[in-house]
Amino acid sequence: MHLSNMPASATEIQLQLVRAMTAEQKLKLSQALRDSAWEFKAAWIRSSQPELTECAVQEAVRRLFRHAGA
């Protein structure tokens, strides 16, 4: 099999798909990914600290996200 006939890697396919997206589509995707990350982190906090109120869980997630890049 020649290299030119080899299927594209998953990374190459992902890059092609992202490049074909509009700015609006990219923004919506990034918002959906952020929302998913928020919910996963909240679920982890709820499971590891069941005594926390929902308000406290959300505040803990907010703090984690605020300092994520630090």
C-alpha positions as CSV (number, residue, x, y, z in Angstrom):
1,M,0.0,0.0,0.0
2,H,1.4,3.4,-0.9
3,L,1.5,6.2,1.7
4,S,-0.8,8.3,-0.5
5,N,-3.5,5.6,-0.2
6,M,-3.3,5.3,3.5
7,P,-6.3,6.6,5.4
8,A,-6.0,9.9,7.3
9,S,-5.3,9.7,11.0
10,A,-8.0,10.6,13.4
11,T,-6.1,13.8,14.3
12,E,-6.0,14.8,10.6
13,I,-9.7,14.2,10.2
14,Q,-10.4,16.2,13.3
15,L,-8.3,19.1,12.0
16,Q,-10.2,19.0,8.7
17,L,-13.5,19.1,10.5
18,V,-12.5,22.0,12.7
19,R,-11.1,24.0,9.8
20,A,-14.4,23.5,8.0
21,M,-16.5,24.9,10.9
22,T,-17.8,28.4,11.0
23,A,-16.8,30.7,13.9
24,E,-20.3,30.3,15.3
25,Q,-20.0,26.5,15.2
26,K,-16.6,26.7,17.0
27,L,-18.0,29.0,19.7
28,K,-21.0,26.7,20.3
29,L,-18.7,23.7,20.5
30,S,-16.4,25.4,22.9
31,Q,-19.4,26.4,25.1
32,A,-20.7,22.8,25.0
33,L,-17.3,21.4,26.0
34,R,-17.0,24.0,28.9
35,D,-20.5,23.1,30.1
36,S,-19.6,19.4,30.0
37,A,-16.4,20.0,31.9
38,W,-18.4,22.0,34.5
39,E,-20.9,19.3,35.0
40,F,-18.2,16.6,35.3
41,K,-16.3,18.6,37.9
42,A,-19.6,19.3,39.8
43,A,-20.4,15.6,39.8
44,W,-17.0,14.8,41.1
45,I,-17.3,17.3,43.9
46,R,-20.8,16.0,44.9
47,S,-19.5,12.5,45.1
48,S,-16.4,13.3,47.0
49,Q,-18.1,15.8,49.4
50,P,-21.8,14.8,49.7
51,E,-22.3,17.1,52.7
52,L,-22.0,20.2,50.5
53,T,-25.1,22.1,49.4
54,E,-25.7,22.6,45.7
55,C,-24.7,26.2,46.1
56,A,-21.4,25.2,47.7
57,V,-20.8,22.7,44.9
58,Q,-21.3,25.4,42.3
59,E,-19.0,27.8,44.2
60,A,-16.3,25.2,44.4
61,V,-16.5,24.5,40.7
62,R,-16.4,28.3,40.0
63,R,-13.2,28.6,42.1
64,L,-11.6,25.6,40.3
65,F,-12.4,27.1,36.9
66,R,-11.3,30.5,37.9
67,H,-7.9,29.2,38.9
68,A,-7.5,26.5,36.2
69,G,-5.0,28.4,34.2
70,A,-3.0,29.7,37.1
